[in-house]
Amino acid sequence: MEIELKLLLDQEGCRKLREHPLIERLKAGGPEHRDLLAIYFDTPDFLFRKHDAGLRVRQSNGQWMQTMKAGGSVQGGLHQRHEWEGPADGSRPDLGRLRALVGPGTEWSSLLATQSLDERLQELFAVKVGRLAWDLRMGETDIELVLDEGTIERDGRQDPVSEIELELKSGDPAGLFELALRLLDDIPMRLGNRSKAERGYALCKPPSRGVVKAEPPRLAREASVEQGLQAILDNCLAQIQGNEDGVIEGEDPECLHQMRVGIRRLRSALKLFEPAVHCPASLSDELEWLGGELGAARDWEVLASATLARLEEAPAGAEQLAALRDAMPAIVNERRRQAAQVLMSPRYARLRLSLLAWLLGAKWREDADLDRLRLLDSPLRDFADATLARNVQRMHKRGKRLRKASPEALHRLRIACKKSRYALEFFQSLYRPRRVRRYLAALSRLQDELGWRNDLAVADGLLRQLQSTHPQLGAAPAFARGYMASQGRTGQRALRRGWKTLRALKMPRLA
């Protein structure tokens, strides 16, 4: 299993890396320079890609080596993949030798045994890089650090490469994060989610980088609290990471929304497990910062796309509202650009590295007292049942006297509903599906009723900003604020009906 951390940097960062004193202190060998040519192969219908595998032949110092990588995962920038490597006679794979390396009885050996595979293989793209490689030793951990500079090429098109890879040779994976964080002190970098192979395939056809929505984690019935925590945090990180490139490249505004949801889910999970785990203030504060940065951009998206749509029914002011709507795209685009810059910043890279190091190393055990350690080892099912009961009790308490509830009280109820929903979504695989579906559906409907009221409150603050920053809009922001304020006073019947439906439902029961 190959375990490596990939980080992206610019030309100035490459220069700083080559001269960095930390590498000089830690090196056990190198630097070794090699010019590498890697040719990637697949069938016309992308058989290897469909099986989450990659096949290449690479020339280095006049010798050819073939490599197949498959399976594994990318978690917060840490790439883990199965890898088989051996000699090749030339610039084309030798499938017989490769099958011997992979061995029998796996899906990968079945893939290599596909009928007529050798005849169907074709060159897709090439990776040409100059590589500097160092062997580093940190305590008991051996790491290979490589700096790659070059291009990925297909049919005259190129994608530049400027990245480092920290590959674990032996020892604790935590050493990869420690080294990356120390380098980040002096070199601006960001974590790379995509391999060179993935970037090469993107030159073959447009990448299908869709929106990544939350999926309920699969929790084992016999799982401990600690195992449940790790699975749930992994699940949240997958949603955050899965939408990162979409936010940076601005492909779909929904990516920003889902990344923000992922951050909210992550923070909610940390709060949920607070009796068992203490999250360092440095991580909590940075997650709050990140949520705020993305939230600011998302709030303008909601105002432009959803909230202002409620003004279509306004009895007057069409001309003023048209001017307001015309001004929104430029504002929203600027906010998206700012969100993208946040995700490309060293501060965000440091947060991701620190968070993943804390998670993979189970660092919460270092400062846990005896009570917390006992809770971490206790059954997750008991913890989930008690947690859901507390959340529902809090929600019911905040839903009292709904008819005369103030905006502040409705906001507190919305937050309580959101926490209950996140908790039930996290733990739902432990419960009987039918009751879970009904309860989540009722929670979602109530949240929608409470949510659009919150959208109106947020919109009021944004429109107030526009009154001072965009005087050319005249009275349009003030008109919109007034109309939205009147809208916020409606819909009480639907809100009470949603609350009554939820109150009538029985709590889900453990399966």
N, C-alpha and C positions, 0 to 999 in steps of 0.2 A: 504494500500500500504506500503510494507516494503522498506525503504530507508537505504542503508548501504554502507560503504566504506570498501573494503577489501585490506589488505596489507600483503605481504609476507616477512618473516624475517628468519634469521638462529638461531641456538641455543644460540649463544652469544647475539643476539638481544632480544631473549625471556628473558634471564637473566636480561638484562638492563631494559626491559620493566617492569618486576616485581618489580624492585627497583627504578623506575623512580620517582623523587620528584614531577613532575607535576601531576601525578595520585594521589599522596597523598594529594596535595593541592586541587584538583578538586573533589575528591570522595565524593559522598553523601551516598554511601553504598558499602559494599564489602571489600576485594575480597571474592567471594563465589566460592568454588571449587566443581566441579561435574565431575563424570566420565560418559560420554555419549556413548551410542551405538545406531546408527541410521541404520536402514535397509531400503534400497531403493527397490521399486517394479516397475515393468512394465510388459507388455505382451511380448511374444517371438518376435513379430514384432515391438517392441518399440513404441507402440501407444502413450504413454504419451510424449516420446521424440519427436515424429513427431509433436505433438501439442505444443511444447515448454513449457511443464509442467513437474513437478517432484512430486513424491509421496513417502513419507517415513513414517516409524513408529519409534519413538525414545524413548529409555528408559533412565530415569534420576531419581536417588534416588528411584528405585524400581517401578516407575510409567511409564505407556506407554502413549505417545501422538502421534497423527497422524497429519501430515501436508501436505498440497498440495500447491505448488507454481506454478505460471503460468504467461505467458505474461511478460510485462515490458521490460526493456532494461538495457544495461550496457553502460554507457557513461563516458569514461575516468576513469574507475574504480569505478564509482558510480553505484551501483546495485539498480534498482527499480523494484519490482515484487509484483504482487498480492499474498497474503498469507492467507490461511485459516487453523486454527489449533484448535484441540479439543481432548478430551480424547479418548483412544482406550482400549479395554478389554484385549488385548494381543499384540503379536508381528506381527499381521497381520492387514491391514487396515479394517475399518468398513465403507464400501461405503455408506450405508444408512445414518449414522451420517454425513459423509462428504458431501453428497448431500444436507443435511439440512443446513450445514454451508455455502456452496457455494450459495445456493438459486437458484430459477428457472430463466429461460429465458436468459442464457448466454451460450457461446460456451463451458465453463468449465462444466456447469451442463449437457450439452449434451454429453460431453466426459465421464462423470461419469455414464451416463445412457446407455452407449454402451452395446449391447447385450452380455451376457455371460462374462462380464468383470471380475467379481469376480473369476470365475473359471479359467480364463486365467492368472490372476496375478501370478507372480513368483518373488522370491527374486533374485536381480541382484548383489548387492554388499553391503558391510557394511562399515560404518565410525565409527572408535573407537578413541575417543579423550579424553584427560583430558582438562577440560575447567576451566579457571579462569575468573570470570566476575566482573566488577566494574560498578556501577552507577555513572556517572559523571555529573556535572552541570557547564556549562560555561555561565555565565550571565543568559539569559532567555532560554537557550538551554539545553535540557536533552539528554544525550548520554549514551548508554550502550556500554562499551568496553569489548570485550571478547578475550582472548588468547587461541587458540586451538593448542594442540600438540598431534600428534598421527598418524594414518594411515588410508588409504582407501584400502579395501581388497576385492579381488575376486579370488576364485579358487587358492589360494596360492600365488597370486601376490599382491604386495603392492605398494602404492604411498604415501610417507611420507607427513604429514600435519604439517605445522608450519606457522601460520598466525594469524593476528588479524582482527577483524571486529568491525567497529564503526557504530552502528545502531542508527539512529535518533529516539528518543522517542517523543520529542516535540520540537518546536522551528524552527530555521532557518537552512537549510541544510549547509549553509556556515560554521557553527560551526564544521562540520565534517572535512572540509578542514583545518580550522584553527588549530584544534587539531592535525591532521595528520602532518601538516608542523612543528608544534612545537616539536612533537616527532621525526621527521626526522632530527632535528638538532643534536640529540645524537644517534639515532639508524638507521643503514643502512637498508632500506626497499625498496621494489618496489611494485607497484600496481598490484593487482591480477585481471585478466580479467575473469577467469573461476571459477565457483562455485564448491563446493565439488561434487555436482551431476554431473556436466559436466566432472570432472576428473574421477569420478567413471564410467561413460559411456565409457570413453576412455579405461578403462580396459576391457570392454565387447567387444569392437571392435575398430580397429584403428580409430582415430579421422579424420574426413574429414575436415581438416583445410586447405582449399584451399586458393588461392590467392584472396584478396579482391580488386577489381578494383573500380575506381570512378563511382558512379551512380549520374545522375543529380538530384539535390534536387527538391522536389515538392513545388512550391511556390504558395500561394494563390493570386488570381488576386487583392484582396483588401488589401494585406499585406502592412505594413509600412516598411520603410527602416530598422528599428531596427529588426522587425520580420524576414525580409529577411536575415539580417546579422546573426542572431542566427541560422536560418535554415541552412545556407551555412556553417557556422563554425562547427555546429554539423555534417554535411555531411563530411567535411574534417577530423574531428576527428575520425569518424567511419572508414574511410579508413586507417588512421594511426594505430588506435588501432587494427583493424582487421588483420593487417599483422605483428603485434608485435611478437606474439608467433612463427610465421613462421621464422622470422629473428633470434630469440633467439635459436630456435631448429634446424635451418639450413635445413629445409625440402625442400625448393624450392627457388632458387636464385631470382625468380620473386617477392617473398615477399619483399625482400630488395628494388627492383625497385619500387614496388607499394607503399611501405611505404615512400620512398623518394618523389614520386609523390604527395602523400598526404600532406607531409610537404610543398612542393612547392605550392600546391593549397592553403593550409592554409595561407602561407605568402602572396600569391598573393591576397587572399580575404581580408586580413587585409589592404593591400595597396590599394585595390579597394575601400574600405569603409573609407579610411583615412579622407575624408572631413567630415565624420560624427562621427568617432570614433578615439580616440587616444589610440594606444596600448602602454602600458608602455615599456620603454626602456629595463627593466629587462627581459620582455618576448620576445621582439624582438631579443635581443642579444642571448638569450638561444635558440630560434628557429633557428637562424643563425648558432649557434654552432652545433645543432643537425643535421641540413641539411648538414653542412660541414663534420661531422663525417660519416654519412651514404653515402654522395656523394663520399667520398674518396674510400669507399669499392665498391660502384657501378661502379666507373670509371674503377677499375681493372677488374670487371666482364665484362664490355663492351669490354675492350681491349682483354681479353682472348677469349670471345665467339663470338664477332661480328667483331671488327675491324681487328684482325689478319686474319680473314677469307678472307679479301680482298687481302691478300698476296698470296693466293692459285694460283692466276694467274701470280705471279711474274715470269719473264723469267729465273731467276737464283737464287742461294742462298738457294736451298731447304734444304741442310744439316744444314745450320746456322739457318734457320727458324724452323726446327724441334727441335733443341736444345732450342730455345726460347719458343716454344709451350709446350715442356716438363716441363719447369721451371714454367709455369704459374699456374697450379693447386695448388701448395704449397703456392704461393704468394696469390692467391685468397682466399684460405681457411683461411690463417692467417688474411686477411682483414675482412672476414666474422666473424671470432672469435672476432676481435676487435669491430666490429659493435654490436655483441651480448653483449659484456661486457658493452658497452655504454648504452644499453637498460636495463641492470640489475643494473645500477649505481644509487645511491641516487640522483645524479644531475638530471638524467632523471625523476626520480619519483617526485622530487620537481617541475620540469618544468610542468609535467602533472597535478599535483595537483594545482599549481598556475594558470595555464591556464584555467582549468575547473572552479575554484573558480571565476575567472574573468568573465568567460562567463556566468555561471549560476546566478551570482549575478548582472549581467549587470553593472559591476563596472565602465564602461566608462562614466556613467552618473554623477559620483562623481566629475569629473573635467571638464565636458562639459560646454561650454559657451552657451548663448541663441541661437546663430545661429546653433550650432550643435544639440541642443535639438530639435529645429524646424525641422531640416533635418531628425533626427531620427524618428520623428512622421509623416513625409511626405510620399506620396505614393511611394512604391517601383518601380512601373512601370515607373514613370517619371525619377527616379534616374537611373534605368537600361538603359533607352533609351539614356539619356545624356552621361552616362558612356561609353556605347558601341560606340557611335558616336565619342567621344574623342579618344578612343583607336584605332579605325579604321583610324582616321585622322593622328594620330601619326605613325601608321604602314605605311600608304601611303607616308608620308613624308620621312620615313627612307628607303623606297623602291625605291626612285628616283635614276636615274643613276646606275641601277643595273649592267649594262654591265662592268663598270669599278670600281665596289665597292671593297674596301679593305677588308681583313679578319675582321678587327675591325667593319666596317660598316655592314658586313653580320651578325656579332654577334649581333649587336644592332637590326637589323631587326628580327633576330630569337627571341630575347627577346620580341620585340613588338608583334610578331605573337603569341607567347606563352601567353602573357597577354590577347590579344584579344580572343584567344581560351578559356582560363579559364573563362573569363568574360561571354562569350556567353554560355558556358556549365553551368555556375552557373544560368544564367537567362533564359535558353532556354524554361522552362515551361511557361513563359509569352509570348512567341512568336509563330508565325505560324510555325508548324513543318516542312513543306516542305522546306521553305527558310532556316530554321536553319540547316537542314540536308545537303543541298547543300553547304552552306557557311562553315560549320564545315568540310565537306569532302575536300573542296578546301584548307582550312587552314591546315588541317592535311597533305595533300600532299606537300604543300610548306614547312611545318615544317620538314618533312622527308628529303627533299632536303637540307635544311639548317642544319639539325641535324647531318647528317653523316659527314659534313664538320667540325662541332664542335667536333665530336668524334675523328676525325683525329688530331685536334689541341690538345685535351686532351691527346690522345695517344702519341703524340710527347713528351709531358712533362713527362709522365710516363716512356717512353723508355729512355729518358735522365737520369731519376733516375736510371734505371737498369744498365746503362753504368758505373755508379760509385759504385752501391751497389752489383752488380753481375758481377765482372770482368771475371768470368769463362765462361760467355756467348760470350766473344770475340767480334767479329764485328757484331753479329746478330742484336742487338738493333740499331746500326748505319745504317745497311742495311735496316731494316724495316722503320726507320725514313725517309730515302731517298726515298724509294719507295712510302710511304704514302704521302710525299710532292708532288710527281708527280701526284698522284691520286687526290689530292686536287685541282689541276688546271683544272680538267676535269668536264664535266657535266654542263657547263654554259647554254647550250641550254635548258636542262630540267628545270633548275632553272628559267630562264626567262619565259618559257612556263607556269610554275606553278604560277608565279607572275601575268602574263597576265590574266590567268583564274580567279584568285581571284579578280583582279581589275575590271573585267567585271561584276561580280555578284553584285546584289543589296543587300543592307543591309536587314536583317530580319525585319519584321514588327510585332508590338504587336498584339496579338490575340484579 
